Structure formats: structure tokens, C-alpha cells
């Protein structure tokens, strides 16, 4: 079977009916759609109830596939075209970052673009080529860290302190992630996407290494925030009172860091919980399996370990950054 994807615009709704009952029902539509080049074709669409309670309307932009079975061809709608609206949301995000962040906001966006390029064109292709996913993710994460920090914050002592602190903490996070995954016995096959990678995309791919690599990349997002904030806090304290010793700077900086930890640990846990929110809803189902069976599932256990490893790295980043910064900024 050959499948050709094209964009199309719905011009007429020819027929619509609901098939099945309850949660297993779906909306079946016969539509007229215009392809590129003003080619008008008749297409069919089957929309599961779980995806939408409404069918497609005139003017909707959709993705159409031309499926060929031998001598027979048919046009089928596979999904709503969301990219134009996603582009609008991205534009709003860029505008807000540049308006309120000014130069720092613009440079942060450049750093984000570089990070995305490393992920898409460096880390992912290397894993698909058969290289060890954990090693590639760790080296790629370090490269992302160097590029994003230097681009967003410039080359100065504050940035270098944050960079060294984050690299040290990243190494600890790698060891902690390996130990936790081995202790609990996670295989990395907790999601459908992981299983698809293992079965259909990359022969011999170790899902455990992919899981570990994801933990490392995920932890980077909060580590550079903590180390940069701690480095800046210690530097500002040193500027305010040049008579403070390195030990006093450490104590005052650590006091600020503890407040930062209290908020960020909760933020990190909620971020991971939100990413797997449907799984957590299963815990409250009365007719479902016992709560301890749900918690024991690999899909949820992976998220718990991911959050705990990231949280532990975040906590350790504070004293590490606060320990290095006074040696750089103290006048005496």
C-alpha cells in the first residue's frame, strides 16, 4: 500500500452520521475537499468520539492521504491541520519573550533554537544511527548547555560559574539515573512510542538507554535555571558588600537557594505529573485496578523516577553552584 499525504480544505459536507454507541462511537463523514492546484476530490473521514464530538466543517484545513490498494485509490482524512495555529501560538510566545525580555529574551530564543537544532539534527539522528542513546544524550545535553548558556547570558564569570556547576551536577544526575533505573528494574518500554521505536524504527535499540537519555535531557531544563540564579545571587551579594568572605557568601547564597528549591521542586513534580495526567487520573477510577497496581505500572514508575532524579539533581545544583561562586566573586 502506498500513502501520499497532502493538505486540503473542506468545501462541502456531503454526508454525516454517527456509528456505534457511547465511548466507542465515531463520526463518519463524506466530504468534498480542495487539494493544491484547485483539484476537488471526495474524501471520507472517521473521527473517534475520544478525539472530537463534532465532525469537520466547511473551511477546515485537513491532512488527506491518497491510499492505493492495487488498482483502487481512495482519499481519507487523517487529521486536522494544526500547524498554522501552532505557528500563531509560537509567534505570540516570541513576541512576549522579546517585548518583556528585550535583548536577553531575544538571545534566549536564539539559544532555544540552537538547542532544538542539536536535538533534531544531532542527538536524534545519532541514536537512530545506532549509537548508545545514553552517551549521545549526555554529550548532546552538555553541548546544549554550553551553547544555550553562552548565547543567552554571554561570556562572563557568572555564566562560567553556572556552566561548571551545571556540568558537575549533570554528571551526578547521570549516575543517579542509572542507579535508580537499575534498582527499580525499568526497561524503558512504558510507552507506545518507545515500543514502536524498538519494534519498527531502530533494530537493536536499547529502550533503557533511551529512557536514561530522556531523564538527562529533561533535567537540563531546570539545572541551568538554578545554577544561573545562584551564580547571579552570590555575585550581587558580593557586589553589595565587598567585605564578605567566601564562607559568608556561601551561607547567604545557600539561604537564597533553599527558597528557590522549595518552589522549583514542586514545579518540577507538577510538570512531570501534567505530562502524564491521564495516567494519574487512572488512580481515581473506582472500577479500575487497585491504586497500587496502577502505581506499579512501568508507565507511571518511569515518570516518578524521572521526577525524582530531576528533583534530586535540582537540589544538589544549589549547594554545588553556591560552593563554586564564592571562590570566584569573593574579594577576600
N, C-alpha and C positions, 0 to 999 in steps of 0.2 A: 504494500500500500504506500503511495506517495502522498505527502501532505504539503500543500503550499499555503503559507499564511499571507493574508492581505488585510488592509484596512478598508472599512466600508461604512457607509452612512445609511441608516434605515430610512426608507422613503414611504413605505406603506406597510400597515399591519393587515395581512390578508385573512388570517385565521388565528384564533387563540382559544385554548381550552386547558382545563386543569385535569391532570391524570393522577390517579392514586388518591390516597387519603392520609390526613394527618401529617406527621413529620416526614413521611416517605413520599409525599405528593410532589409533583413537579408541574411547571407551566410549559405547555407545548405551543409553539408559535410557528406559523408560516409567514415569512416576511419578504418584502421586496427591498433590495438594498442596492446602492450605487457604489461600484468599485472605482478605483482610479481610472481615469480616462473616460469617465461617464458611462461605464459599462453597467447596465442594470441586470441583476440576476435575482432569482428566487432562492431564498435560503431558509433553513429550518433552525429553530432554537429550542433547546430543552433546558429549563432552568430549575434546578432542585429547590425545594422550599427553604432549605437551610441557607441558600445563597441570597434569595430575594423573594418577597411576597408579590412582586409586580414583574411583569414582562418588559420587553423592550418597547420603546415608544418611537414615534417618528422624530427624526433628528438625532437620535442616539448614534454615537460613533462606536463601532464594534470591530472585533477581530474575526475575520471569516477564513475558514480553511476550505480549500478545494481538495476533496478527498477522492482519490481514484482507485477503484477496485476493478482491475481488468479493463473492460471497455466502458464501464459505468463511472460517471463522475457526479458528485453532489457537493453543494455548498452548505456548510454548517457554521453557525455562530458559536465560537468557543468562549468568548468573554467580552466584557465591556472594555472599550479602550479608555484607560485611565491616565495615560501619560500626559496629555495636555493639562489636565487638572493638577497632576503631580508637579508639573513644571511651574504652574502658578503658585503652588504652595512653596516650592523651592525659591522662587523669586521673592516672595514675601519674607521668607527667612533671611535671604541675603540682604534685602533692604533693611530689615530690622537690625541685623548684625552690623552693617556698615553705618547706619544712622546713629545708633547709640554707642557703638564701639569705635567709630571713627577709624583711624589708621590701624589700631590694634585689632579691631573687628575684621577689617579687610584682610590683614595679614593672617589672622586665624583661619579665614576661609581659604586662603591660599594653602596654608598648612593642611587643612582638611582635604583639599583637592589632591595634594601630594600623597597623603595617607591613603585615600581611596585608590589612587593610581598604583601605589605599591601593593595594596591588597588585590586589586583586579588583575594587574599585569605582571605582578611579581610572585606573590605568595600563592595565589590560586593556581596559576599555570605550573609552578614548580611542584606543587602537591599532585596535580593531575599527571605530571610527567613521571611520577613515581618516587620523588624524593621524600624523606622522612618528614611527616607533617609537623611533628613537634619541633624538630630542628629548624625547619623552614619558618614556622610561625614565630619562634623565639628570635631568630636572626632578623626576620622581616619586621617583627614588633620593635626590636631595637632600632632598626633603620627608620621606622615610622616615628619613633620617639625623638630621635636626633633631628630629623627633618622638621617635624611639627613644632618642636620647642624653639629651634633656632630661627625658623621662619616667623613664628608668631611673636616671639619675645626678643629676638635679636641676640647677637653675640655679646654677652656681658657676664659679669661674675654671678649675678643672680640666676641667670639661665644655666650656667655651667654647674652651679651647686644643685639645681633641680635635676639636671641631666644625670649627674653622677649618682645622686640619691635614688633616682628612679631606676637606673640600671642595676644598682645594688639590690634594690627591692624586687626588681623583676627576676633576678637570679634566685632569690629566696622563694618567690612565688612559683617558679618552675619546679623547684624541689618539693614544695608543699603540695602542689597539684599532683605530681607523680605519686607522692606518698599517700595522699587521700584516695586517689583513684585505685591504686593497688590495694589499699586497706579495705575499701568497700567492695571491690571487685566489679567495677564498672567496665563495660565492654565498648561503650560509645554508640551502641545500636538502639538508643532510646527514642529516636525519632524516625519518621518515614523517610525524611531526606537523607539521613545517614545510611539507612538500609539501601536506598536507591543508589547512593554513591558506591556502596560496597558491591552490589549485585550488578548494576548496569553501566556504571560510568568508569570506574578505575579498578582494574584487576589487581588483587593483592593489597588493596589499600587497608591500612590498619585503622579502624574506626577509633580505637583507644587513643591513638596519637592525634587524630583529628579533634577529638573531644578535648584533649590536653591543650592543643593549639588554640582552640576557641576560648578556653579559660584564660590563656595568657593574653590574647588579643583583647578580650573583654576587660581584663584587669588594667590594661594600659590606660583606658579611658578615664579612670579615676586617679591613678597613681600620679600622672603628671599634674593634675589639678592640685593634689595635696602637696606635692613637693615644691611646686611653684609658689603656692600660697605660703608655705612655711619659710621658704627662702626669702620671699619678699617681707614677711613679718619680722624675721630676725634682722634683716638689713635695715628696715625702718627703725627698729628699736635701737640698733647701733648708731644710726644717724642722730636719733633724738638725744642719746646720752653716750657720748664718746668715752666716758669713764668706766663703763660697764666691762667687766671681764668676760672671757669666753664662757666661764661657768655660769655667770649670771644671765648672759644672753640665752644660754641653753635652757635655764629654768623658766625664764619669761616666755621664750618661744614655745616651749613644751606646754605651758599653760594655755596659750592660744591654740595650739594643736589639739589639745584634748577637747576643746569646744568644737573644733572642726570635725573631729572624729565622731562626736555624739550625733551630729546631723548627717554626716556622709554615710555612716554605716546603715542607718535607717533608709536613706535614699537609695543606696546600692541594693539593699534587700528588696525594696519595693519595685525597683527597676526590673530585677530578675523575676519577681513574682508577676509583674504585669506582662512580661514576655510570655509567661506560661499560664496566664489567667484561666483559660478553660480547664486546664488540668487541676487547678486548685478548686474550682467550682465542684469538681467531682467529689471532693471531700465532704460536701454538704448534702449529697444525694441520699435520700432515705432508702431508695430501692437499689442502690449500688452496692459494691463490695464494701467490707469494713474499712474504716479510715486507715487502719494500719497497713492493709493490703495496698491501698492506693499510694500511701506514703512510701511503701517499699518498692513500688514500680521504678524501673530504671529511668523513665522519662522524668519523674519528679525528683528522684535522687540525684540525677545529673544537675538539675537546676539548684538543688540545695547545696551540693558540693561546690558548684560554680560560684554561688553567692558567698559561701563560707571562705573559699580560697581568696576570692577578690576582697572580702572584708578583712581577712587576716593581713593580706598584703597592704591594704589601705592603712590599717592601724600601725603596722611596722614602718610604713613610709614616714610617719610623723617623727618618731624619735631618730630615725636614720638621717632625715633631712635636717632636723634640728641639731643633730650632733655635728654634721659637716659644716653647716652655715656659720656658726660662731668662729670656727677656725679661719674662715675667710674674711668675715666682716668685723671681728673684734679689733679695736685699736690697740688693746694691750692683752 
